[in-house]
Amino acid sequence: SGDDERAQTLAQTLGEHEIRVGGVVLTPPARLWRQWQPPEGDEAAGRPDEASRHKVCLVLIGAGKKALPDRRVLDLDQAYRMIRTAVTGLAMDCLRLDDLRSADDSGGAVYQRLLDADLVVCDLSRYDDALAYLLGVRLALRPSRTLVVAEQSYRGTVDNLTQRLLRYETQDDGIAIEERARFVNRLRSIVSEEDHDYLRSDVYADGSLLPPERVDAGVPGKVSATEVSATVEIARREGSRARCLVLQAFGVQSALATGRSYSYDESYPIIRETADSLGLKCVRFDIHESRAIDGPMLRLLQEAELVIGDVSSKVEHVLLSLGIRFGLCPTGTLLIAAQDFIPIQFAKMRILRYQPMGMAPGIEDAAAFQSALAQRIKEALTTSAVDSPVYLALPTLRPARPRTYPDVEGTDAIDDVWAAEDVVTTPKILVIYSHHDSEALKAFQPFLKPLERDGLVRYWDDTLLKSGDDWYAEIEEALAGASVAVLFISQHFLASDFIVREELPRLLAREHAGQLKLLPVFLGPSTVADTDFTFADPQGKPRKTKLDRQQGYGAEH
């Protein structure tokens, strides 16, 4: 047909060259086919320089079929085969994380490959705490050639990762042939063209750090304790307090093994008090406002004399940050965890454990935990013992070190973070009401919207729940994270078993501990003055109070 003739003419005109029209690339069929096929036989033998290098791509990805948030199923094995097709076409050997784990359960082989791999591709489509941690290690070890990919529906918590993802789409029956071809070509283009926007590590974005490197093989012995702590000594200001950075989740989390819930906001005050008593300046890592692990925070991960990582949670930014810290610094990191909450990759490490008191404020035997924590902090600051699993596995690795200090951009931002007494966050307002009083809620919401739009408050009520949400977990998180709770009190409010038995005891306990402000709004006459409400104090003892004693607003009660 005429169309076939025109297509043949176009193919002959293209020859071996590409034509770019805006964002569209026309590639000659013969060249496209060769790109898809890895060299073999005489063709591979004719390029001894490439064959002798044996470039390696390490793929960090889960295994099997996993459910996505929208209930579709993603076949991670098919996704791995797609990635393997792409990298083998770049004359690279392809290694999968699970293959390394099965060959060496100590983790040494994984850290070795994270350091040496010519390319690391990490697929975050289905959240895996081990992948977030290992991705952090790689970003600390190498300034470039790390590519993060994910299925189209993935929504991460760290914006500077999600903004440069290479995404792919999956259908109910898998990844379509056309989509695989598009993804393979795009991955090969990114790697072959050294596309810095996709391959860079933000750890090295400001140019102030030199990445870790091996000590010359001819030099006997391990890296000295003086050498591994050199970065901290260079970073410390003369006469300043030693700094303690706490990596810990916020709100409520649940242990997978037991289903038990625990609020992390209850243990941080104990950690801070312990650090303060030893003369440390303590700050908690919070990315909720910026949604990014930015330059100042990356500098803190490298420069803080002590980092305390709470590995109880499977929260992406906490584990990613801990991986970065372990990849940058051999010493000065201490792990703690609530019982029953420890991710498997940290199971063999030395961890100080504590026992949470369910939803009651505090932890069991807080004094004993505080004493043990103080002792571990002293050890971490005085012994210079290597505690990073990365540097324990790679004893001849010299840690990252600054090119110059302090004349780099971002120093003032770091000072601002440490100048604050604690993490400054936007007030979080929670409204508790009976659904019989939904009209009152609708009348109240427009007054908060302008404040929320201007970034002055964050707001939550249960009308924000969506179909498919784990509503109980969402409510638990809101109860644990609110700084202000507005109570729409009516007789319907008092008649609600869920409000009186589930929500109010937690809010009253947090208010009693000084962590929350309660603002009752009395919608009309009720028996609130005759009603006692019970909650547990920090020692677990039951207490009673009346809501009509709170300073509130509204009609007669």
Buried (B, 14 or more C-beta within 10 A) or exposed (E): EEEEEEEEEEEEEBEEEEEEEEEEEEBBEEEEEBBBEBBEEEEEEEEEEBEEEEBBBBBBBBBEEBEBEEEEEBBBBEBBBBBBBBBBBBBBBBBBBBEBBEEEEEBBBBBBBBBEBBBBBBBBBBBBBBBBBBBBBBBBBBBBBBBBBBBEBBEBBBBBBBEBBBBBEBEEEBBEEEBBBEBBBBBBBBBEEEBEEBBBBBBBBBEBBBBBBEBEEEEEEBBEBEBBBBBBEEBBEEEEBBBBBBBBBBBBBBBEEEEBBBBBBBBBBBBBBBBEEBEBBBBBBBBBEEBBBBBBBBBBBBBBBBBBBBBBBBBBBBBBBBBBBBBBBBBBBBBBBBBBBBBEBBEEBEBBBBBBBEBBBBBBEBEEBBEBBBEBBEEBBEEBEBBBBBBBBBEBBBBBBBEEBBEBEBBEBBEEBBEEEEBEBBEBBBBBBBEEBEEBBEEBBEEBEEBBEEEEBBBBBBEEBEEEEEEEBBBBBBBBBBBBBBBBBBBBBBEBEEBBEBBBBBBBBBBBBEBBBBBBBBBBEBEBEEEEBEBBBBEEEEEEBEBBEBEBEBEEB
